[in-house]
Amino acid sequence: MRGKIFILIGVIVCLNLLIVGYFLTDKNNVLGDFEENSNKRIEIDLSRQRLYAIEDGKILHNFRISSGTWDRTPNGVFKIWARARLAKMSGGLEENGTYYYLPNVPYILYFYNEVTPKMRGFAIHGAYWHNNFGMPKSHGCINMRPEEAGVIYSWADKNTVIEINGKYQYHETLPDAGI
């Protein structure tokens, strides 16, 4: 019996057994060559912490997001290279307090360009672990409310351009006046 070919975060693997606990996506979810003739576009404004889904020049959706703290979300024009309905995400370092482990992250659209390679793992995805949208909160990904990420996940296709611009302006916090 032949094994099935899967893409494991960008690496082609032929498996005869299902390994439970790893993120696997069928090769059909890796979206192939990029064509810039789509009438769909995602624009992300980091200064306003907003994502706009645009089709035929009209804004269809306007959602609050949480981008990466301290400029960890890259600016530029990107393409979606893979998608996953659910996946485990982990990273960072325990030593400096940046470690995270997040099972079942929903509605993931991985993106890249010639400056930001696929292995960096940047994505638009749902975030169930916080509700502080409108403020930078992530390690670099674009966090969205899960239901809103689902809308974008269902709407976007392989020809959808993602353009990320701007810079969030951090404001010095004033001392707590006890109010």
DRENBALUM-762443 format. One record per residue (C-alpha): z, y, x. Coordinates in Angstrom, 3 decimals, decimal comma, always signed. Layout:
REM residues N
torvo w->Z	v->Y	u->X
...
REM end
This chain:
REM residues 179
torvo w->+0,000	v->+0,000	u->+0,000
torvo w->-0,975	v->+3,419	u->+1,373
torvo w->+1,640	v->+6,117	u->+1,835
torvo w->+1,309	v->+9,472	u->+0,123
torvo w->+0,641	v->+12,589	u->+2,177
torvo w->+3,095	v->+15,447	u->+1,679
torvo w->+3,627	v->+18,835	u->+3,265
torvo w->+7,143	v->+19,206	u->+4,668
torvo w->+7,509	v->+22,967	u->+5,209
torvo w->+4,032	v->+23,205	u->+6,663
torvo w->+3,894	v->+19,860	u->+8,503
torvo w->+1,720	v->+17,038	u->+7,155
torvo w->+3,714	v->+13,811	u->+6,873
torvo w->+2,574	v->+10,421	u->+5,572
torvo w->+5,466	v->+8,661	u->+3,829
torvo w->+5,801	v->+5,162	u->+2,453
torvo w->+9,373	v->+5,816	u->+1,281
torvo w->+10,872	v->+8,675	u->-0,652
torvo w->+13,595	v->+10,284	u->+1,429
torvo w->+16,161	v->+11,794	u->-0,912
torvo w->+17,607	v->+15,155	u->+0,069
torvo w->+14,588	v->+16,673	u->+1,796
torvo w->+12,274	v->+19,300	u->+0,384
torvo w->+8,867	v->+17,764	u->-0,192
torvo w->+5,920	v->+19,373	u->-1,818
torvo w->+2,673	v->+17,655	u->-2,625
torvo w->-0,224	v->+18,898	u->-0,487
torvo w->-1,771	v->+20,420	u->-3,626
torvo w->+0,965	v->+23,084	u->-3,569
torvo w->-0,165	v->+24,316	u->-0,159
torvo w->-2,619	v->+26,862	u->-1,338
torvo w->-5,435	v->+26,755	u->+1,179
torvo w->-7,749	v->+29,474	u->+2,390
torvo w->-7,137	v->+33,084	u->+1,515
torvo w->-9,648	v->+35,145	u->-0,419
torvo w->-9,075	v->+38,824	u->-1,072
torvo w->-11,089	v->+38,989	u->-4,273
torvo w->-8,233	v->+38,337	u->-6,687
torvo w->-7,504	v->+40,780	u->-9,459
torvo w->-3,773	v->+40,048	u->-8,971
torvo w->-1,469	v->+41,780	u->-6,515
torvo w->+2,271	v->+41,894	u->-5,823
torvo w->+3,608	v->+45,159	u->-4,446
torvo w->+7,167	v->+45,344	u->-3,149
torvo w->+8,793	v->+48,720	u->-2,528
torvo w->+11,795	v->+48,185	u->-0,247
torvo w->+12,999	v->+51,786	u->-0,625
torvo w->+13,318	v->+51,314	u->-4,398
torvo w->+14,082	v->+47,558	u->-4,253
torvo w->+11,334	v->+46,848	u->-6,813
torvo w->+8,606	v->+44,240	u->-7,207
torvo w->+5,493	v->+45,113	u->-9,193
torvo w->+3,086	v->+42,450	u->-10,468
torvo w->-0,295	v->+44,135	u->-10,874
torvo w->-3,375	v->+42,685	u->-12,546
torvo w->-6,677	v->+44,521	u->-12,956
torvo w->-4,964	v->+47,684	u->-11,683
torvo w->-2,231	v->+47,617	u->-14,358
torvo w->+1,454	v->+46,911	u->-13,786
torvo w->+2,350	v->+43,825	u->-15,835
torvo w->+5,887	v->+43,335	u->-14,516
torvo w->+8,396	v->+45,588	u->-12,778
torvo w->+11,515	v->+43,774	u->-11,503
torvo w->+14,519	v->+44,724	u->-9,387
torvo w->+14,854	v->+42,691	u->-6,180
torvo w->+17,200	v->+42,237	u->-3,254
torvo w->+15,431	v->+42,328	u->+0,095
torvo w->+16,818	v->+41,607	u->+3,545
torvo w->+19,740	v->+43,613	u->+4,806
torvo w->+19,215	v->+45,932	u->+7,782
torvo w->+15,403	v->+45,792	u->+7,680
torvo w->+15,066	v->+42,006	u->+7,955
torvo w->+12,244	v->+41,905	u->+5,376
torvo w->+8,922	v->+42,601	u->+7,111
torvo w->+6,484	v->+45,285	u->+5,981
torvo w->+2,783	v->+44,475	u->+5,736
torvo w->+0,108	v->+42,696	u->+3,752
torvo w->+0,720	v->+38,973	u->+3,286
torvo w->-0,718	v->+35,936	u->+1,568
torvo w->+1,044	v->+33,147	u->-0,277
torvo w->+0,612	v->+29,875	u->+1,622
torvo w->+2,860	v->+27,464	u->-0,320
torvo w->+4,991	v->+27,251	u->-3,419
torvo w->+7,905	v->+25,073	u->-4,493
torvo w->+9,648	v->+24,796	u->-7,850
torvo w->+12,999	v->+23,994	u->-6,151
torvo w->+14,117	v->+23,651	u->-2,543
torvo w->+17,214	v->+23,636	u->-0,348
torvo w->+17,538	v->+26,634	u->+1,955
torvo w->+19,900	v->+26,893	u->+4,892
torvo w->+20,118	v->+28,864	u->+8,092
torvo w->+22,070	v->+31,385	u->+10,091
torvo w->+24,972	v->+30,607	u->+12,407
torvo w->+28,563	v->+29,721	u->+11,582
torvo w->+29,723	v->+31,498	u->+14,766
torvo w->+28,661	v->+34,932	u->+13,538
torvo w->+29,239	v->+34,386	u->+9,813
torvo w->+25,562	v->+34,311	u->+8,817
torvo w->+25,371	v->+30,601	u->+7,880
torvo w->+24,194	v->+29,765	u->+4,379
torvo w->+23,444	v->+26,551	u->+2,484
torvo w->+21,770	v->+26,947	u->-0,895
torvo w->+20,656	v->+23,870	u->-2,841
torvo w->+18,088	v->+24,118	u->-5,649
torvo w->+16,676	v->+27,560	u->-4,893
torvo w->+14,137	v->+28,110	u->-7,704
torvo w->+10,567	v->+29,429	u->-7,893
torvo w->+9,651	v->+29,859	u->-4,235
torvo w->+6,462	v->+31,570	u->-3,059
torvo w->+6,227	v->+31,372	u->+0,754
torvo w->+4,187	v->+34,138	u->+2,413
torvo w->+2,904	v->+35,014	u->+5,878
torvo w->+0,401	v->+37,079	u->+7,854
torvo w->-0,880	v->+37,178	u->+11,435
torvo w->+2,288	v->+38,987	u->+12,615
torvo w->+4,818	v->+37,010	u->+10,551
torvo w->+4,062	v->+33,276	u->+10,965
torvo w->+4,724	v->+30,561	u->+8,397
torvo w->+7,568	v->+29,101	u->+10,456
torvo w->+9,644	v->+32,254	u->+9,840
torvo w->+10,064	v->+31,059	u->+6,226
torvo w->+9,796	v->+34,357	u->+4,341
torvo w->+9,505	v->+33,936	u->+0,568
torvo w->+9,895	v->+35,452	u->-2,861
torvo w->+12,367	v->+33,283	u->-4,812
torvo w->+15,043	v->+33,144	u->-7,461
torvo w->+18,655	v->+33,815	u->-6,433
torvo w->+21,435	v->+32,327	u->-8,572
torvo w->+24,257	v->+33,125	u->-6,082
torvo w->+24,440	v->+36,888	u->-6,666
torvo w->+23,642	v->+39,489	u->-9,300
torvo w->+23,389	v->+42,541	u->-7,068
torvo w->+19,673	v->+43,179	u->-7,546
torvo w->+18,544	v->+46,643	u->-6,533
torvo w->+20,439	v->+46,410	u->-3,218
torvo w->+19,474	v->+44,565	u->-0,004
torvo w->+21,398	v->+41,291	u->+0,077
torvo w->+19,251	v->+38,563	u->+1,676
torvo w->+18,511	v->+37,239	u->+5,152
torvo w->+14,941	v->+38,555	u->+4,785
torvo w->+13,513	v->+36,913	u->+1,672
torvo w->+12,831	v->+38,719	u->-1,586
torvo w->+15,587	v->+37,645	u->-4,025
torvo w->+14,978	v->+37,923	u->-7,766
torvo w->+16,780	v->+36,893	u->-10,931
torvo w->+15,747	v->+33,254	u->-11,465
torvo w->+14,062	v->+33,896	u->-14,821
torvo w->+12,059	v->+36,808	u->-13,368
torvo w->+11,121	v->+34,795	u->-10,270
torvo w->+9,822	v->+32,137	u->-12,677
torvo w->+7,525	v->+34,703	u->-14,288
torvo w->+6,063	v->+35,680	u->-10,891
torvo w->+5,850	v->+32,026	u->-9,760
torvo w->+3,825	v->+31,106	u->-12,862
torvo w->+1,612	v->+34,185	u->-12,678
torvo w->+0,711	v->+34,305	u->-8,951
torvo w->-2,143	v->+32,262	u->-7,518
torvo w->-3,525	v->+31,578	u->-4,059
torvo w->-5,559	v->+34,766	u->-4,085
torvo w->-2,592	v->+37,013	u->-4,850
torvo w->-1,976	v->+39,616	u->-2,148
torvo w->+1,630	v->+40,604	u->-1,393
torvo w->+2,064	v->+44,084	u->+0,042
torvo w->+5,536	v->+45,066	u->+1,257
torvo w->+6,215	v->+48,711	u->+2,105
torvo w->+9,073	v->+51,106	u->+2,591
torvo w->+12,533	v->+51,024	u->+4,044
torvo w->+15,826	v->+50,955	u->+2,188
torvo w->+17,940	v->+54,035	u->+2,904
torvo w->+21,548	v->+53,019	u->+3,420
torvo w->+24,037	v->+55,646	u->+2,309
torvo w->+27,342	v->+56,173	u->+4,012
torvo w->+30,065	v->+55,064	u->+1,625
torvo w->+32,767	v->+57,565	u->+0,805
torvo w->+36,432	v->+56,618	u->+1,080
torvo w->+37,851	v->+55,024	u->-2,062
torvo w->+39,510	v->+57,751	u->-4,108
torvo w->+41,332	v->+55,186	u->-6,235
torvo w->+39,147	v->+55,850	u->-9,264
REM end
